[in-house]
Amino acid sequence: MKRLILLCSIALISYIIYYDLSAGTLPAPARDAVYASAPGPEETEKTYKELTVQSGESVLMLINRVNQHSIPVPLEEAAEDFERLNPGAEASSIRIGQTYKFPLYE
């Protein structure tokens, strides 16, 4: 009897492993199609101002200064715009003495 239970257990585990590897048990994430398009007038005319970072300044502080003390977009979007203008630079880790491009908003 023990051998029969062991054989059935091994067969069940083998089938489960086979099914999991071939068909899978987790649903596949839906992938949306991404279409490439030419940049619109807002993207091509985006302006910026270059500033050199001084001690004690942050990205949001400098964006605020460049835009006359008002940022018309959410702070996360402003940080993303900064990172888009400065490839390889992170908004959370800028270096003192480096010159970066800061977005201007209208």
Biopython code that builds the backbone (N, CA, C, O; Angstrom):
import numpy as np
from Bio.PDB.StructureBuilder import StructureBuilder

atoms = [
    (1, "MET", "N", (0.807, -1.192, 0.000)),
    (1, "MET", "CA", (0.000, 0.000, 0.000)),
    (1, "MET", "C", (0.859, 1.269, 0.000)),
    (1, "MET", "O", (0.547, 2.245, -0.682)),
    (2, "LYS", "N", (1.955, 1.235, 0.784)),
    (2, "LYS", "CA", (2.837, 2.383, 0.848)),
    (2, "LYS", "C", (3.491, 2.638, -0.509)),
    (2, "LYS", "O", (3.677, 3.787, -0.910)),
    (3, "ARG", "N", (3.832, 1.572, -1.202)),
    (3, "ARG", "CA", (4.460, 1.718, -2.522)),
    (3, "ARG", "C", (3.479, 2.345, -3.520)),
    (3, "ARG", "O", (3.877, 3.156, -4.357)),
    (4, "LEU", "N", (2.206, 1.969, -3.431)),
    (4, "LEU", "CA", (1.184, 2.532, -4.326)),
    (4, "LEU", "C", (1.004, 4.032, -4.066)),
    (4, "LEU", "O", (0.906, 4.815, -5.011)),
    (5, "ILE", "N", (0.959, 4.430, -2.806)),
    (5, "ILE", "CA", (0.828, 5.851, -2.457)),
    (5, "ILE", "C", (2.064, 6.614, -2.919)),
    (5, "ILE", "O", (1.946, 7.717, -3.452)),
    (6, "LEU", "N", (3.243, 6.040, -2.721)),
    (6, "LEU", "CA", (4.488, 6.682, -3.155)),
    (6, "LEU", "C", (4.512, 6.825, -4.674)),
    (6, "LEU", "O", (4.897, 7.877, -5.184)),
    (7, "LEU", "N", (4.112, 5.800, -5.397)),
    (7, "LEU", "CA", (4.084, 5.847, -6.859)),
    (7, "LEU", "C", (3.094, 6.891, -7.362)),
    (7, "LEU", "O", (3.391, 7.632, -8.299)),
    (8, "CYS", "N", (1.912, 6.951, -6.736)),
    (8, "CYS", "CA", (0.909, 7.955, -7.132)),
    (8, "CYS", "C", (1.402, 9.366, -6.819)),
    (8, "CYS", "O", (1.172, 10.286, -7.604)),
    (9, "SER", "N", (2.074, 9.547, -5.688)),
    (9, "SER", "CA", (2.618, 10.859, -5.321)),
    (9, "SER", "C", (3.674, 11.310, -6.320)),
    (9, "SER", "O", (3.671, 12.463, -6.752)),
    (10, "ILE", "N", (4.567, 10.415, -6.683)),
    (10, "ILE", "CA", (5.620, 10.747, -7.657)),
    (10, "ILE", "C", (5.003, 11.076, -9.008)),
    (10, "ILE", "O", (5.443, 12.018, -9.666)),
    (11, "ALA", "N", (3.989, 10.320, -9.441)),
    (11, "ALA", "CA", (3.320, 10.586, -10.711)),
    (11, "ALA", "C", (2.619, 11.940, -10.670)),
    (11, "ALA", "O", (2.690, 12.698, -11.637)),
    (12, "LEU", "N", (1.946, 12.253, -9.570)),
    (12, "LEU", "CA", (1.247, 13.532, -9.438)),
    (12, "LEU", "C", (2.237, 14.694, -9.450)),
    (12, "LEU", "O", (2.014, 15.692, -10.135)),
    (13, "ILE", "N", (3.318, 14.570, -8.705)),
    (13, "ILE", "CA", (4.330, 15.638, -8.659)),
    (13, "ILE", "C", (4.968, 15.820, -10.037)),
    (13, "ILE", "O", (5.219, 16.951, -10.454)),
    (14, "SER", "N", (5.228, 14.736, -10.736)),
    (14, "SER", "CA", (5.809, 14.829, -12.085)),
    (14, "SER", "C", (4.864, 15.542, -13.034)),
    (14, "SER", "O", (5.297, 16.382, -13.824)),
    (15, "TYR", "N", (3.559, 15.214, -12.966)),
    (15, "TYR", "CA", (2.584, 15.874, -13.829)),
    (15, "TYR", "C", (2.485, 17.366, -13.504)),
    (15, "TYR", "O", (2.399, 18.199, -14.407)),
    (16, "ILE", "N", (2.497, 17.695, -12.211)),
    (16, "ILE", "CA", (2.415, 19.099, -11.808)),
    (16, "ILE", "C", (3.613, 19.873, -12.341)),
    (16, "ILE", "O", (3.454, 20.980, -12.856)),
    (17, "ILE", "N", (4.804, 19.307, -12.223)),
    (17, "ILE", "CA", (6.008, 19.983, -12.725)),
    (17, "ILE", "C", (5.937, 20.126, -14.241)),
    (17, "ILE", "O", (6.257, 21.186, -14.780)),
    (18, "TYR", "N", (5.517, 19.058, -14.939)),
    (18, "TYR", "CA", (5.392, 19.127, -16.397)),
    (18, "TYR", "C", (4.404, 20.214, -16.824)),
    (18, "TYR", "O", (4.696, 21.012, -17.715)),
    (19, "TYR", "N", (3.235, 20.238, -16.185)),
    (19, "TYR", "CA", (2.212, 21.226, -16.538)),
    (19, "TYR", "C", (2.689, 22.647, -16.239)),
    (19, "TYR", "O", (2.451, 23.565, -17.024)),
    (20, "ASP", "N", (3.355, 22.822, -15.116)),
    (20, "ASP", "CA", (3.836, 24.157, -14.725)),
    (20, "ASP", "C", (4.887, 24.666, -15.706)),
    (20, "ASP", "O", (4.900, 25.852, -16.037)),
    (21, "LEU", "N", (5.763, 23.791, -16.169)),
    (21, "LEU", "CA", (6.806, 24.221, -17.099)),
    (21, "LEU", "C", (6.297, 24.404, -18.522)),
    (21, "LEU", "O", (6.801, 25.259, -19.251)),
    (22, "SER", "N", (5.308, 23.618, -18.929)),
    (22, "SER", "CA", (4.837, 23.733, -20.314)),
    (22, "SER", "C", (3.752, 24.791, -20.484)),
    (22, "SER", "O", (3.874, 25.656, -21.351)),
    (23, "ALA", "N", (2.701, 24.744, -19.684)),
    (23, "ALA", "CA", (1.586, 25.688, -19.847)),
    (23, "ALA", "C", (1.657, 26.828, -18.852)),
    (23, "ALA", "O", (1.222, 27.938, -19.158)),
    (24, "GLY", "N", (2.183, 26.587, -17.696)),
    (24, "GLY", "CA", (2.271, 27.625, -16.675)),
    (24, "GLY", "C", (0.975, 27.754, -15.912)),
    (24, "GLY", "O", (-0.094, 27.394, -16.405)),
    (25, "THR", "N", (1.081, 28.275, -14.697)),
    (25, "THR", "CA", (-0.105, 28.448, -13.868)),
    (25, "THR", "C", (-0.412, 29.911, -13.600)),
    (25, "THR", "O", (-1.508, 30.238, -13.147)),
    (26, "LEU", "N", (0.544, 30.800, -13.873)),
    (26, "LEU", "CA", (0.317, 32.219, -13.675)),
    (26, "LEU", "C", (-0.126, 32.856, -14.980)),
    (26, "LEU", "O", (0.393, 32.513, -16.043)),
    (27, "PRO", "N", (-1.077, 33.776, -14.917)),
    (27, "PRO", "CA", (-1.512, 34.438, -16.154)),
    (27, "PRO", "C", (-0.394, 35.335, -16.692)),
    (27, "PRO", "O", (0.315, 35.993, -15.931)),
    (28, "ALA", "N", (-0.257, 35.344, -17.994)),
    (28, "ALA", "CA", (0.744, 36.190, -18.640)),
    (28, "ALA", "C", (0.266, 37.637, -18.612)),
    (28, "ALA", "O", (-0.915, 37.900, -18.838)),
    (29, "PRO", "N", (1.165, 38.575, -18.338)),
    (29, "PRO", "CA", (0.744, 39.984, -18.328)),
    (29, "PRO", "C", (0.348, 40.435, -19.721)),
    (29, "PRO", "O", (0.968, 40.053, -20.713)),
    (30, "ALA", "N", (-0.681, 41.243, -19.780)),
    (30, "ALA", "CA", (-1.130, 41.775, -21.065)),
    (30, "ALA", "C", (-0.125, 42.816, -21.536)),
    (30, "ALA", "O", (0.286, 43.684, -20.765)),
    (31, "ARG", "N", (0.259, 42.729, -22.767)),
    (31, "ARG", "CA", (1.222, 43.674, -23.322)),
    (31, "ARG", "C", (0.505, 44.613, -24.282)),
    (31, "ARG", "O", (-0.140, 44.186, -25.240)),
    (32, "ASP", "N", (0.636, 45.881, -24.002)),
    (32, "ASP", "CA", (0.029, 46.876, -24.868)),
    (32, "ASP", "C", (0.979, 47.194, -26.008)),
    (32, "ASP", "O", (2.198, 47.213, -25.837)),
    (33, "ALA", "N", (0.408, 47.441, -27.157)),
    (33, "ALA", "CA", (1.216, 47.815, -28.307)),
    (33, "ALA", "C", (1.712, 49.245, -28.123)),
    (33, "ALA", "O", (0.978, 50.123, -27.670)),
    (34, "VAL", "N", (2.951, 49.453, -28.480)),
    (34, "VAL", "CA", (3.536, 50.781, -28.389)),
    (34, "VAL", "C", (3.815, 51.248, -29.810)),
    (34, "VAL", "O", (4.534, 50.588, -30.561)),
    (35, "TYR", "N", (3.255, 52.366, -30.165)),
    (35, "TYR", "CA", (3.434, 52.898, -31.504)),
    (35, "TYR", "C", (4.405, 54.074, -31.459)),
    (35, "TYR", "O", (4.287, 54.971, -30.624)),
    (36, "ALA", "N", (5.345, 54.044, -32.358)),
    (36, "ALA", "CA", (6.297, 55.141, -32.432)),
    (36, "ALA", "C", (5.689, 56.264, -33.259)),
    (36, "ALA", "O", (5.044, 56.027, -34.280)),
    (37, "SER", "N", (5.905, 57.482, -32.801)),
    (37, "SER", "CA", (5.403, 58.623, -33.546)),
    (37, "SER", "C", (6.389, 59.764, -33.416)),
    (37, "SER", "O", (7.242, 59.776, -32.529)),
    (38, "ALA", "N", (6.260, 60.694, -34.293)),
    (38, "ALA", "CA", (7.125, 61.871, -34.251)),
    (38, "ALA", "C", (6.733, 62.719, -33.051)),
    (38, "ALA", "O", (5.556, 62.779, -32.697)),
    (39, "PRO", "N", (7.696, 63.370, -32.424)),
    (39, "PRO", "CA", (7.358, 64.198, -31.272)),
    (39, "PRO", "C", (6.454, 65.354, -31.666)),
    (39, "PRO", "O", (6.600, 65.943, -32.737)),
    (40, "GLY", "N", (5.524, 65.665, -30.784)),
    (40, "GLY", "CA", (4.591, 66.755, -31.031)),
    (40, "GLY", "C", (5.252, 68.097, -30.797)),
    (40, "GLY", "O", (6.410, 68.154, -30.384)),
    (41, "PRO", "N", (4.534, 69.175, -31.056)),
    (41, "PRO", "CA", (5.128, 70.502, -30.894)),
    (41, "PRO", "C", (5.517, 70.797, -29.453)),
    (41, "PRO", "O", (6.454, 71.558, -29.211)),
    (42, "GLU", "N", (4.801, 70.196, -28.477)),
    (42, "GLU", "CA", (5.148, 70.437, -27.084)),
    (42, "GLU", "C", (6.496, 69.821, -26.745)),
    (42, "GLU", "O", (7.264, 70.400, -25.978)),
    (43, "GLU", "N", (6.791, 68.658, -27.305)),
    (43, "GLU", "CA", (8.031, 67.979, -26.971)),
    (43, "GLU", "C", (9.237, 68.610, -27.661)),
    (43, "GLU", "O", (10.318, 68.659, -27.075)),
    (44, "THR", "N", (9.076, 69.090, -28.884)),
    (44, "THR", "CA", (10.212, 69.660, -29.592)),
    (44, "THR", "C", (10.524, 71.069, -29.125)),
    (44, "THR", "O", (11.666, 71.513, -29.244)),
    (45, "GLU", "N", (9.544, 71.781, -28.600)),
    (45, "GLU", "CA", (9.749, 73.158, -28.184)),
    (45, "GLU", "C", (9.982, 73.291, -26.683)),
    (45, "GLU", "O", (9.979, 74.401, -26.152)),
    (46, "LYS", "N", (10.185, 72.167, -25.995)),
    (46, "LYS", "CA", (10.433, 72.230, -24.566)),
    (46, "LYS", "C", (11.722, 72.980, -24.332)),
    (46, "LYS", "O", (12.754, 72.661, -24.921)),
    (47, "THR", "N", (11.664, 73.954, -23.491)),
    (47, "THR", "CA", (12.839, 74.768, -23.239)),
    (47, "THR", "C", (13.433, 74.406, -21.895)),
    (47, "THR", "O", (12.782, 73.794, -21.049)),
    (48, "TYR", "N", (14.670, 74.793, -21.718)),
    (48, "TYR", "CA", (15.353, 74.520, -20.479)),
    (48, "TYR", "C", (16.360, 75.627, -20.210)),
    (48, "TYR", "O", (16.660, 76.443, -21.081)),
    (49, "LYS", "N", (16.867, 75.637, -18.998)),
    (49, "LYS", "CA", (17.892, 76.589, -18.620)),
    (49, "LYS", "C", (18.996, 75.806, -17.924)),
    (49, "LYS", "O", (18.722, 74.949, -17.084)),
    (50, "GLU", "N", (20.240, 76.099, -18.273)),
    (50, "GLU", "CA", (21.372, 75.409, -17.660)),
    (50, "GLU", "C", (21.838, 76.168, -16.431)),
    (50, "GLU", "O", (22.034, 77.383, -16.475)),
    (51, "LEU", "N", (22.014, 75.445, -15.334)),
    (51, "LEU", "CA", (22.498, 76.025, -14.089)),
    (51, "LEU", "C", (23.563, 75.118, -13.501)),
    (51, "LEU", "O", (23.546, 73.906, -13.714)),
    (52, "THR", "N", (24.491, 75.712, -12.760)),
    (52, "THR", "CA", (25.494, 74.956, -12.032)),
    (52, "THR", "C", (25.014, 74.809, -10.595)),
    (52, "THR", "O", (24.607, 75.784, -9.964)),
    (53, "VAL", "N", (25.063, 73.598, -10.089)),
    (53, "VAL", "CA", (24.556, 73.292, -8.757)),
    (53, "VAL", "C", (25.544, 73.779, -7.698)),
    (53, "VAL", "O", (26.744, 73.513, -7.769)),
    (54, "GLN", "N", (25.005, 74.497, -6.718)),
    (54, "GLN", "CA", (25.787, 74.967, -5.573)),
    (54, "GLN", "C", (25.478, 74.078, -4.365)),
    (54, "GLN", "O", (24.547, 73.274, -4.404)),
    (55, "SER", "N", (26.241, 74.221, -3.324)),
    (55, "SER", "CA", (26.051, 73.442, -2.107)),
    (55, "SER", "C", (24.687, 73.743, -1.485)),
    (55, "SER", "O", (24.297, 74.904, -1.362)),
    (56, "GLY", "N", (23.968, 72.693, -1.095)),
    (56, "GLY", "CA", (22.679, 72.856, -0.427)),
    (56, "GLY", "C", (21.489, 72.979, -1.352)),
    (56, "GLY", "O", (20.367, 73.143, -0.874)),
    (57, "GLU", "N", (21.687, 72.907, -2.658)),
    (57, "GLU", "CA", (20.579, 73.048, -3.609)),
    (57, "GLU", "C", (20.094, 71.674, -4.048)),
    (57, "GLU", "O", (20.871, 70.726, -4.158)),
    (58, "SER", "N", (18.796, 71.590, -4.296)),
    (58, "SER", "CA", (18.202, 70.357, -4.799)),
    (58, "SER", "C", (17.599, 70.624, -6.178)),
    (58, "SER", "O", (17.475, 71.772, -6.605)),
    (59, "VAL", "N", (17.233, 69.559, -6.855)),
    (59, "VAL", "CA", (16.645, 69.686, -8.192)),
    (59, "VAL", "C", (15.359, 70.496, -8.134)),
    (59, "VAL", "O", (15.163, 71.404, -8.942)),
    (60, "LEU", "N", (14.484, 70.181, -7.194)),
    (60, "LEU", "CA", (13.202, 70.882, -7.118)),
    (60, "LEU", "C", (13.387, 72.344, -6.738)),
    (60, "LEU", "O", (12.634, 73.203, -7.197)),
    (61, "MET", "N", (14.376, 72.632, -5.909)),
    (61, "MET", "CA", (14.658, 74.019, -5.541)),
    (61, "MET", "C", (15.104, 74.813, -6.773)),
    (61, "MET", "O", (14.690, 75.956, -6.963)),
    (62, "LEU", "N", (15.947, 74.201, -7.606)),
    (62, "LEU", "CA", (16.437, 74.897, -8.800)),
    (62, "LEU", "C", (15.346, 75.025, -9.862)),
    (62, "LEU", "O", (15.264, 76.052, -10.535)),
    (63, "ILE", "N", (14.512, 74.006, -10.021)),
    (63, "ILE", "CA", (13.392, 74.106, -10.969)),
    (63, "ILE", "C", (12.439, 75.207, -10.515)),
    (63, "ILE", "O", (11.911, 75.962, -11.332)),
    (64, "ASN", "N", (12.230, 75.289, -9.217)),
    (64, "ASN", "CA", (11.372, 76.336, -8.655)),
    (64, "ASN", "C", (11.963, 77.718, -8.947)),
    (64, "ASN", "O", (11.230, 78.635, -9.315)),
    (65, "ARG", "N", (13.268, 77.876, -8.787)),
    (65, "ARG", "CA", (13.919, 79.166, -9.039)),
    (65, "ARG", "C", (13.866, 79.528, -10.528)),
    (65, "ARG", "O", (13.621, 80.685, -10.870)),
    (66, "VAL", "N", (14.088, 78.566, -11.401)),
    (66, "VAL", "CA", (14.083, 78.814, -12.843)),
    (66, "VAL", "C", (12.706, 79.256, -13.325)),
    (66, "VAL", "O", (12.599, 80.059, -14.251)),
    (67, "ASN", "N", (11.657, 78.736, -12.703)),
    (67, "ASN", "CA", (10.282, 79.030, -13.111)),
    (67, "ASN", "C", (9.628, 80.115, -12.262)),
    (67, "ASN", "O", (8.407, 80.110, -12.101)),
    (68, "GLN", "N", (10.391, 81.021, -11.729)),
    (68, "GLN", "CA", (9.903, 82.145, -10.923)),
    (68, "GLN", "C", (9.016, 81.679, -9.761)),
    (68, "GLN", "O", (7.917, 82.200, -9.573)),
    (69, "HIS", "N", (9.484, 80.719, -8.998)),
    (69, "HIS", "CA", (8.846, 80.241, -7.768)),
    (69, "HIS", "C", (7.459, 79.653, -7.977)),
    (69, "HIS", "O", (6.590, 79.788, -7.116)),
    (70, "SER", "N", (7.249, 79.005, -9.109)),
    (70, "SER", "CA", (6.000, 78.265, -9.308)),
    (70, "SER", "C", (6.255, 77.134, -10.297)),
    (70, "SER", "O", (6.801, 77.348, -11.379)),
    (71, "ILE", "N", (5.857, 75.942, -9.912)),
    (71, "ILE", "CA", (5.981, 74.774, -10.785)),
    (71, "ILE", "C", (4.565, 74.318, -11.107)),
    (71, "ILE", "O", (3.871, 73.825, -10.218)),
    (72, "PRO", "N", (4.109, 74.470, -12.365)),
    (72, "PRO", "CA", (2.721, 74.154, -12.710)),
    (72, "PRO", "C", (2.439, 72.667, -12.916)),
    (72, "PRO", "O", (1.320, 72.301, -13.274)),
    (73, "VAL", "N", (3.430, 71.807, -12.698)),
    (73, "VAL", "CA", (3.243, 70.367, -12.870)),
    (73, "VAL", "C", (3.515, 69.682, -11.532)),
    (73, "VAL", "O", (4.143, 70.272, -10.653)),
    (74, "PRO", "N", (3.044, 68.433, -11.369)),
    (74, "PRO", "CA", (3.357, 67.703, -10.136)),
    (74, "PRO", "C", (4.875, 67.527, -9.975)),
    (74, "PRO", "O", (5.614, 67.493, -10.958)),
    (75, "LEU", "N", (5.315, 67.419, -8.741)),
    (75, "LEU", "CA", (6.745, 67.334, -8.464)),
    (75, "LEU", "C", (7.391, 66.104, -9.103)),
    (75, "LEU", "O", (8.535, 66.171, -9.555)),
    (76, "GLU", "N", (6.664, 64.975, -9.144)),
    (76, "GLU", "CA", (7.208, 63.767, -9.768)),
    (76, "GLU", "C", (7.458, 64.004, -11.255)),
    (76, "GLU", "O", (8.470, 63.559, -11.797)),
    (77, "GLU", "N", (6.535, 64.704, -11.911)),
    (77, "GLU", "CA", (6.688, 64.992, -13.336)),
    (77, "GLU", "C", (7.862, 65.934, -13.580)),
    (77, "GLU", "O", (8.578, 65.788, -14.570)),
    (78, "ALA", "N", (8.061, 66.892, -12.690)),
    (78, "ALA", "CA", (9.192, 67.806, -12.819)),
    (78, "ALA", "C", (10.508, 67.048, -12.688)),
    (78, "ALA", "O", (11.460, 67.323, -13.417)),
    (79, "ALA", "N", (10.564, 66.092, -11.758)),
    (79, "ALA", "CA", (11.771, 65.284, -11.598)),
    (79, "ALA", "C", (12.003, 64.406, -12.823)),
    (79, "ALA", "O", (13.147, 64.225, -13.238)),
    (80, "GLU", "N", (10.933, 63.857, -13.410)),
    (80, "GLU", "CA", (11.066, 63.049, -14.625)),
    (80, "GLU", "C", (11.535, 63.901, -15.796)),
    (80, "GLU", "O", (12.350, 63.444, -16.598)),
    (81, "ASP", "N", (11.038, 65.130, -15.911)),
    (81, "ASP", "CA", (11.476, 66.027, -16.971)),
    (81, "ASP", "C", (12.961, 66.358, -16.820)),
    (81, "ASP", "O", (13.685, 66.427, -17.814)),
    (82, "PHE", "N", (13.416, 66.561, -15.586)),
    (82, "PHE", "CA", (14.833, 66.810, -15.336)),
    (82, "PHE", "C", (15.668, 65.622, -15.803)),
    (82, "PHE", "O", (16.696, 65.803, -16.457)),
    (83, "GLU", "N", (15.231, 64.408, -15.470)),
    (83, "GLU", "CA", (15.980, 63.212, -15.861)),
    (83, "GLU", "C", (15.957, 63.005, -17.367)),
    (83, "GLU", "O", (16.913, 62.467, -17.926)),
    (84, "ARG", "N", (14.872, 63.426, -18.044)),
    (84, "ARG", "CA", (14.806, 63.330, -19.498)),
    (84, "ARG", "C", (15.782, 64.303, -20.157)),
    (84, "ARG", "O", (16.407, 63.972, -21.165)),
    (85, "LEU", "N", (15.910, 65.494, -19.591)),
    (85, "LEU", "CA", (16.827, 66.492, -20.149)),
    (85, "LEU", "C", (18.287, 66.145, -19.879)),
    (85, "LEU", "O", (19.172, 66.558, -20.629)),
    (86, "ASN", "N", (18.544, 65.394, -18.819)),
    (86, "ASN", "CA", (19.901, 65.048, -18.416)),
    (86, "ASN", "C", (20.040, 63.529, -18.360)),
    (86, "ASN", "O", (19.957, 62.943, -17.281)),
    (87, "PRO", "N", (20.251, 62.889, -19.504)),
    (87, "PRO", "CA", (20.377, 61.430, -19.507)),
    (87, "PRO", "C", (21.531, 60.982, -18.605)),
    (87, "PRO", "O", (22.621, 61.554, -18.641)),
    (88, "GLY", "N", (21.276, 59.972, -17.814)),
    (88, "GLY", "CA", (22.292, 59.445, -16.912)),
    (88, "GLY", "C", (22.312, 60.109, -15.553)),
    (88, "GLY", "O", (22.989, 59.619, -14.649)),
    (89, "ALA", "N", (21.597, 61.204, -15.375)),
    (89, "ALA", "CA", (21.549, 61.897, -14.090)),
    (89, "ALA", "C", (20.235, 61.560, -13.390)),
    (89, "ALA", "O", (19.182, 61.500, -14.025)),
    (90, "GLU", "N", (20.306, 61.345, -12.093)),
    (90, "GLU", "CA", (19.109, 61.096, -11.304)),
    (90, "GLU", "C", (18.773, 62.342, -10.512)),
    (90, "GLU", "O", (19.664, 63.023, -10.005)),
    (91, "ALA", "N", (17.503, 62.637, -10.405)),
    (91, "ALA", "CA", (17.066, 63.834, -9.688)),
    (91, "ALA", "C", (17.432, 63.770, -8.210)),
    (91, "ALA", "O", (17.604, 64.805, -7.567)),
    (92, "SER", "N", (17.552, 62.566, -7.673)),
    (92, "SER", "CA", (17.843, 62.426, -6.242)),
    (92, "SER", "C", (19.336, 62.500, -5.926)),
    (92, "SER", "O", (19.711, 62.585, -4.757)),
    (93, "SER", "N", (20.182, 62.470, -6.938)),
    (93, "SER", "CA", (21.627, 62.491, -6.658)),
    (93, "SER", "C", (22.358, 63.363, -7.674)),
    (93, "SER", "O", (22.984, 62.859, -8.606)),
    (94, "ILE", "N", (22.268, 64.678, -7.481)),
    (94, "ILE", "CA", (23.010, 65.598, -8.340)),
    (94, "ILE", "C", (24.302, 65.987, -7.622)),
    (94, "ILE", "O", (24.392, 65.906, -6.397)),
    (95, "ARG", "N", (25.290, 66.407, -8.394)),
    (95, "ARG", "CA", (26.593, 66.729, -7.826)),
    (95, "ARG", "C", (26.836, 68.228, -7.797)),
    (95, "ARG", "O", (26.468, 68.951, -8.723)),
    (96, "ILE", "N", (27.447, 68.673, -6.743)),
    (96, "ILE", "CA", (27.800, 70.080, -6.591)),
    (96, "ILE", "C", (28.852, 70.429, -7.633)),
    (96, "ILE", "O", (29.801, 69.672, -7.840)),
    (97, "GLY", "N", (28.687, 71.571, -8.289)),
    (97, "GLY", "CA", (29.635, 72.039, -9.292)),
    (97, "GLY", "C", (29.340, 71.565, -10.710)),
    (97, "GLY", "O", (29.948, 72.057, -11.660)),
    (98, "GLN", "N", (28.417, 70.620, -10.869)),
    (98, "GLN", "CA", (28.034, 70.131, -12.192)),
    (98, "GLN", "C", (26.979, 71.055, -12.784)),
    (98, "GLN", "O", (26.191, 71.657, -12.055)),
    (99, "THR", "N", (26.970, 71.164, -14.102)),
    (99, "THR", "CA", (25.964, 71.957, -14.803)),
    (99, "THR", "C", (24.909, 71.014, -15.364)),
    (99, "THR", "O", (25.237, 70.042, -16.045)),
    (100, "TYR", "N", (23.645, 71.302, -15.078)),
    (100, "TYR", "CA", (22.522, 70.494, -15.537)),
    (100, "TYR", "C", (21.517, 71.376, -16.256)),
    (100, "TYR", "O", (21.521, 72.598, -16.106)),
    (101, "LYS", "N", (20.652, 70.736, -17.041)),
    (101, "LYS", "CA", (19.555, 71.423, -17.717)),
    (101, "LYS", "C", (18.309, 71.275, -16.860)),
    (101, "LYS", "O", (17.955, 70.168, -16.454)),
    (102, "PHE", "N", (17.637, 72.402, -16.582)),
    (102, "PHE", "CA", (16.425, 72.416, -15.776)),
    (102, "PHE", "C", (15.258, 72.870, -16.648)),
    (102, "PHE", "O", (15.373, 73.869, -17.357)),
    (103, "PRO", "N", (14.130, 72.146, -16.607)),
    (103, "PRO", "CA", (12.997, 72.458, -17.498)),
    (103, "PRO", "C", (12.327, 73.786, -17.141)),
    (103, "PRO", "O", (12.184, 74.138, -15.970)),
    (104, "LEU", "N", (11.923, 74.505, -18.184)),
    (104, "LEU", "CA", (11.132, 75.714, -18.028)),
    (104, "LEU", "C", (9.684, 75.380, -18.389)),
    (104, "LEU", "O", (9.424, 74.733, -19.404)),
    (105, "TYR", "N", (8.751, 75.823, -17.558)),
    (105, "TYR", "CA", (7.330, 75.586, -17.811)),
    (105, "TYR", "C", (6.647, 76.929, -18.048)),
    (105, "TYR", "O", (7.032, 77.951, -17.480)),
    (106, "GLU", "N", (5.633, 76.900, -18.894)),
    (106, "GLU", "CA", (4.891, 78.126, -19.189)),
    (106, "GLU", "C", (3.578, 78.140, -18.471)),
    (106, "GLU", "O", (2.814, 79.097, -18.600)),
]
sb = StructureBuilder()
sb.init_structure("model")
sb.init_model(0)
sb.init_chain("A")
sb.init_seg("    ")
for serial, (resi, resn, name, xyz) in enumerate(atoms, 1):
    if name == "N":
        sb.init_residue(resn, " ", resi, " ")
    sb.init_atom(name, np.array(xyz, "f"), 0.0, 1.0, " ", f" {name:<3s}", serial, name[0])
structure = sb.get_structure()
